[in-house]
Amino acid sequence: MWRVKSLDAILATAQKKSLHRSLGPVQLTLLGIGAIIGTGIFVLTAAASQKAGPGMAVSFVIAGMVCAVAALCYSELAAMAPVSGSAYTYTYAVMGELLAWCVGWALILEYAVAASAVSVGWSGYVLGLIENGLGFDWPDLLQAGPTWSMNGFIPTPDFSTGIINIPAIIVALGVTFLLMIGTTESARVNAILVAVKVAALTIFIVLTLPVINTEHFSPFAPNGLFGSMSGMGIVGAAASIFFAYVGFDAVSTAAEETKNPQRNVPIGLIGSLAICTIFYLLVALGAIGAIGAQPVTGPAGEALQPGSPGFVAACAIASNANQLVCSNEALAHVLREINYPAVGNALGIAAMLALPSVILMMIYGQTRIFFVMARDGLLPEGLTKIHPKWKTPYIVTLATGIAVAVAGALFPVGQLADISNSGTLFAFFMVSIAVLILRRTEPNRHRPFKTPLVWIIAPLSAAGCAFLFWNLPHDAKMVLPIWGGIGLVVYFLYGYRKSHVGRGLVEVHETDSDIPPPPATT
């Protein structure tokens, strides 16, 4: 189970098709901005303010810094082997099959749960449009899933505040159907959607900054730096906000197409992360200053986790109904509260149009991970069966879509984002370690891009990912080992015996050597 997949075979795959180097620093930076700005900032602002209050502005900076060092590590491996599989493939080559399985299994969790989180975020904006724009009162029990609490080790649902999130199911299954019949978004459509997202955030900043009230920033950190419970406080909010930055790997996977990658990849990575951090900071400051971002508390003044039964009960109190933290469409809600209802509805429309493309990328990304693991023999190859008419992997796409719809129907967006982050942080942690191991074991390998100051940057990246993971809510942290345990059972019952590497079958797949997995845009 410690057998490795030959790095020579992986590099041969990458070299089967040499990609034209045409991207400069400006194009890379714009590519990164388009991939990063997405659901996180539109949706998680409310959950972050419940955890950190006005201090969420600092949370955005912390999350961005961890992403920056992780991105530099990711880029070295992505430039060496721009092939499908992402962190899974890199781990297979460096640390062996068992750890590669764990990373691939975690990536499956990341993509699927992230798609569910985006579906719930889309639902919040659509329901806001229906209720505020059309005046239709959508039934409360059909706009959110139940609230969840732990009874020992058993999660227990409370259906009194919600039963199922119907719009989340509709968008998840709708996107799944489009993927199954072979509809994909073109680069031109994607560029338009990126422009819509950036324009919406710019308008939000322009309208909110002039009405900032400095009194709304006090107290700045009502739950402290680390909070009174797991996942709360400024650092806990940073662990959740990490979701808003994932997607920077779009720059990393483009390293093979970049002119002078040693210079331009860091510029594209750091530049896009810096610009997005500034964007996010201005949005956070505008939201905080315009209407305030103080968290709601329990009857005894205790801190409440977003999405918990206590939090739902607190938001049901009439005096808290208009609080930022209680909104499912935070940015549109802020604009309505400062007397720009039409602009708020327009921002809701922008989110409604842009977010389904993110769900599409997430589900497609998961099918790509399934494909690579099945191709290596670790999962049944029947999962990748192609439909005779649509020419798409309809079985794995349908299974993924159903799982995404079920999770979106039953869980709140904050909890889903935290669970997704647990898988993402684990994968980036393993990439940081892989870079160091490969520098020691394969020092003479050709590296189109080298992580600068690698013996400082890589440990910082690993430590940062571990630090944010530790500050996720307890339930989100526990999902990863439970999911990992299920994965180990699958591996030892099937993958260990069926592995192509274990059976001496190592192929070079030139057909996807220039098709890295799509960015996990959030």
N, C-alpha and C positions, 0 to 999 in steps of 0.2 A: 504493500500500500504506500510505500515511500518511493516507488518507481517514478521516474520523471519522463516527460515527453521530450524527445530530443529537440534541443534548441535549434540544431541545424535544420531539422525538418520544418520547424516553425518559420525560420528565416528563409528557407527555400520557398515556402509558400508566399512569403512577403515579396520575394525577389522574382517570382514568376512573371509579375507584371510590374514594370517600373512606372511609377506615376510621374506625371509632368509637374515639375516644381514651378508653381505660378503664383502662390499666395505670398503677399507681403505683410508687414506688420499691421497696416490699416485693415486689410481684409480679414486677418486673423482676429483682430480686436472686435470688429463688427460681428464676425461669426460667433465669438464668445458671448457678446452682449445678447444676441438673438437667442442663443441656447439657454442662457442663465435666467433672463427675465421671463417669468411665467407665473405659475400658480402661487408659488410661495408668497410673493409680496401682495398679491390680490386677496389671498385667503387667510394666511397665517398671522397677519398683523393683529387680529383680535386675540388669538390664542397667546401670542407673544406678550401683549400688553397685560393679559390676565396673570401671566407668570412674573413679569418684570416691571409692570407699570411703565412710566416714562423711561425707565432705564433700558427699555428694549432697544433704544438707539445705540447703546453700547454693545448690546447683544449682536447687532448686525455687524459691528466691527470685529468682534471676537470670531464669529463664524467665518467672515471673509478672510481673516488672517490664517485660520486653519486650512481653509480651502486653497489659499495661495501656496503654502508649502506642500500640501498634498498634490496639487496640480503639477508642480515642478518634478516630483518623483514620478508621477503618472506619465509625464511627457517622455522621459527617457525610455521607458519600456514601449510606449506607443510608437515612438520613432524607430525603435529597433525592429519591431514586429507589428506592422499595421495590419493585423489580421482579425478575423472575427473572434469573439470570446472575451475580449477585454481582460479584466483582472484575472479571470479564470484561466485563460491561456498562459498568462505570465506566471502565475503561481504554479501551474502544471510543469513548466519548464525549469523552475528554480527550486521549489520546495516539495514537489512530489504530488502524487495523485490524490492522496487522502485530503491534504489541505486544499488542493485545487477543487476537489468535490465540495468541500465546505464553503469555499468562496463562490463557486457557481451556484450552489444551493442558496446562499445568502443573496446573490444577485437576483435569483428568481423571486425571492421574498421582496427585495427592493423594488423591482419593476412592477410586480403585480399590486403591491400595497400602495405604491406611489400612484399608479393609475386609479386605484380606488379613491385615494385622497383627492386627486384632481376631479374625479367624478362628483364627489361630495361638494367640493368647492364650486364647481359649475352649477350644481343644484342650488346652492345658496344665492348665487347671482340671478339665476333664472326665476326662482321663487320671489326674489325681491322685485324683479321686473313685473311679474304677474300681479303681485299684490299692490305695488306702488304705481306702476304704469297703467295697468288694466283695471285695477280696483277689485280684482277677484280674490276672495279669501280662501286660500288653499288650506284644506284640512290639516290641522296641526299634527295629527297622528300619522299622516302620510308624507310629511316633509322631513322627517328625521327618524333614525333608528332608535332603539332603546338606550337608556343610560346603563352603564355597566359598573359593577362593583365586585370586589373579590370576597368570596365566602370561603376562607381558608385558601386553598389552591384552585378553587372552582370559580370561574367568572359567572356572575349572576346578572341577568338582564332585568331591567325595570321598564315595563311597557306603558307606564302611566303617562309619560310625556311624549312618546313616539313609538311607532310600531315598525315603520319601514320608510325608506327614502325613495319614493317613486321616481323623481327626476334623475337621480343617480343611476338607477337601474336602466332607465331609458337611454341615457347617453352612453353608458358602458356597452350595452348590447348593440346600440346603433353603430358605434365605432367598430365593434367586433365584426358586425355584418359587413361593413365596408371593407375591412381587411380581408375577410374571407372571400369576397367576390373579386378582390384584386385591385380595389381603388386605393391609390396612394396619392399623397399630396405632392405637387410639383414644387420646385425651388421657388418659382415665382409666387405661388400662393403662400408659401412659407414666409417669403420676404414681406409680403403684404401684411400678414398676421403679426410679424415682428414690428413692423411700422405702426400697426394699430395699437399694440401693447405699449410701445415707447411713447406714442402720442398721448394715450390715455393717462399714463403716469405723469407726463410733462404737464398736461392740463391740470391734473390734481395738485401738483406742486405749485403751479402758478396761482391757483385759486385759494389754496390753504395757507401758504406762507404769510400773505399780508394780514391775515386775521389771527395770527398766533397770539395767545394770551399766556404770558410767562407764569401766571399763577397755576396753570395746568401742569407744570413740571414739578410741582412740590406736593407730596414727598417724591423724590426722584426714584428711589428704589424701595418701595413699600415692603417688598418681600426679601430685601437684602441681596447680597451678591450670590449666595448659594441657596437661599430660601430655607424655610423651616421644614420642608419635606423634599423628597427626591423629585427632581425635574422642575423645581420652582426657582425663583430668583433670576438674576441677570444671566448667570451661566446656564441655568436650565433653559431659559428662553433661547440662548445662543445654540444649544443643542437641537432645539426644535427648528430654529431659523435656518440651520444648515441646509434644510430641504429647499430653501429659496435660492441657494447657490449651485446646487448640483446641476450639471450641464456644462461645466467648464471643460469636461473631458472632450467636448467637441473640438476644442483647440488642439488638445493633445493628439487625438486621432487624425488630425489633419497635418501632422508634422511631416509626413512623407511627401506632401504636396507643397511644402513651404520652401521658398527661397531662403538660403542661409538660416536653417532652423536653429542653430546654436544661438543666434542673435534674435531672430524674429519670434520663436515660440515663447520665450520668457516675456517679450514685449506684449504679445497677444494675450497670454495668460494673465499677467499682472495688470495689463492695461484694461482688459475686459472686467476683471474682478474689481479693480479700483473704481472704474466708472459705475459699475453696478452697485458697489457699496455706497458711493456718493448718492446715486439715485435712491437707493433704499433708505439711506439716512434722511434725505430730504423728504421722502414720503412719510417716514416715521415721525419726523419733527412736525410736518404739516398736520398729520392726524392727531398727534398728542396736543399740539398747541391750539388746534381749532376747537376740539370738543373735549379734550382730556382723555387720559388712558389709565385711570386708576382701576385696579382690580376690584371685583365684587368679593365680599367676604361672607362667611357663614354667620349664624346667629350669635356666636360668641366672638366674632371678629377673626375667626381662623381663616387661613389661606385655603383656597379651593383650586383643585386641578381643573383646567378646562375640560368640559365634557363629562365631569363627574356628576353623580346625582345631586350633590350639594350645590354645585355650580348651576345646574339647570334650575333648581329650586330658587336660587338667588336671582337668576335672570327673569324668573316668572313674576317677581315682585314689581309692581307698577313703577316704583321710583327708579328701578334699574333698567327699564325696558329700552331706554334710548342710549344706554352706555355702549361705548365702542366695543368693549370686551364681549358683549352679548350679541353682537351682530354676526350674521352669517355671510355678509357682503360688506366687509369693513369699509372699503374705500368709497363705494357708492353711498353707504350710510353716512359717512362724514360729510360728503357734498350735500346730501339732502338736509342734514342738520344745520348747515351754514347757508341755507336758503338757495341752493342750486339744484333743485330737484330734477330739472330736465337734464342737466349735465350729469347728475348722478345716474339717471336712467341710461344715458348714452354710454357712461363708463361700464354699466352693467351689460349693455349690448356688446361692447368691445370685449369684455371678459367672456361672454357667452359665445362669441364667434371664435375667439382665440384658443380657449382651453380645450375643446375637443381634439385639436391637432396634437396637443400635448399627450392626451390619452392614447391617441393613435401611435405616437412615437414610443410610449411606454410599453404598450402591448406588443408592438412590433419588436421592440428591444428584447422582451422576454422570449418571444419565439426564436430570436437569434441565439440566445443563450441555450435554450432547449436544443436547438439544431446542433450546436457545437458539441454539447455534452452527449447527445444521442449519436453523433457521428464518431465520437471517441469510444462508443460502446458502453458508456456509463448509464445511459437511459435507453429504454427500448426504441429501436429505430422506427418502429411503427408510429411513434408520435409525430414523425416528420413526413408522414404520408401526404402526397400531393393530390389535390382534387383533380379529376380528369378534365373538367371543363374550366374551372377557375384558375388552375395552375398555382394554387396557394396551399400552404400546410393547414388545411381546414380543421383537422382534429385538434392539434395543439392550440390553434388560435381560438377555437370555440371553447375549449376547456379553460383557457386563460381568461377569456371574456366573461364566462359564467362566474369564475372565482372573483374577478374584479367587481362584477355586479353585486354579488352576495356581500362582499366586504363593504362596498359603498352603501348598500342598503341598510346595514346594521350598525355601522360605527361612525363616530364623529370625525371630522377632518383632522383635528389636532392629534388624536390618538393614532390615526392612520399614518400621518406624517412622521410621528415619533418612531413607529414601528419600522417604516421604510428607512429612516435614518440609521436605525440599528444595523441593518444589512449593509447600507452604503458605507458607514464608518468602518465596519469590519473589513470590507473589501479594500478600502483605501489604506487601512492599517497594514494589510498583507502586502499590498503593492509597495509601501514604504520599506518594509523588511526585505522584499524581493530585490529591490534596487541595491541595497547594501550587500546582500549575499552574492548577487551577480557581479558586483564590482570586485569582490574578493575571489570568486571562483572562475570568472571569465573576464579578467582585466583587459585582455587584448581584443575583445569583440569590438566590431565597428559600431559606434554609437553616433548616429546623425545628430542627436542632441544629448548633451550630458548635463545632469542636474548640477548646478553650481553649488560649491561647498557641501557636497553630498553628505559628508560625515557630520554635518551640523543640520542641514535641511531635512534629511530623511528621518533622523531621530526626533526632530521637532514635529514632523508630520505624524509619525507613529504616536508620539506622546499626546499631540493635540487631538487626534482621532480617539484615542483611549480616554482622554479627559472628557471630551464631549459625550462619548458613549456612557461614561460613568454618571454623567449628570442628566441623562434621559430619565423619564419617569420609570419607576420600578417595573410596572407592568410591561412597558415597551422593552426594557432590558431583558426581561424574562422570556419574551417571545422568541428572541434569537436562539438561546440555548435549547428551548423546546423544539423549535423548528429544526435546529441543527440535529437534535437527537432523532427526530423523525427521519431526517436525511441520512444519518449514519445507518439506521436500520435498512433503508432502501439501498444504500451503497453496499453493505455487507451481504445483503440477500441477492443483489443483482449486479451492481456495477463492478464489484471486486472480481467477480468471476467472468464477466463479459467484456471487461476492458480490452480495447484493441491493443493498447501498449503492453498489457500483461500477456496478450496472446501473440505479440510480435508483429502486429499489423499497424504500421505507422505510414500514413499516406500524406502526400502533398496535395493540397486542394487549391489549385490555381484559380478556380472559378470565383472564390470570394476573397482573394488576396488583397483586393483594393476596396473591400466593402467592410469597413469597421462597423461595429454595432452603432446604432443611432444614439445621439446624445440623450441622456436622461433629463430632458428639459423640464424644469419645474417652475 
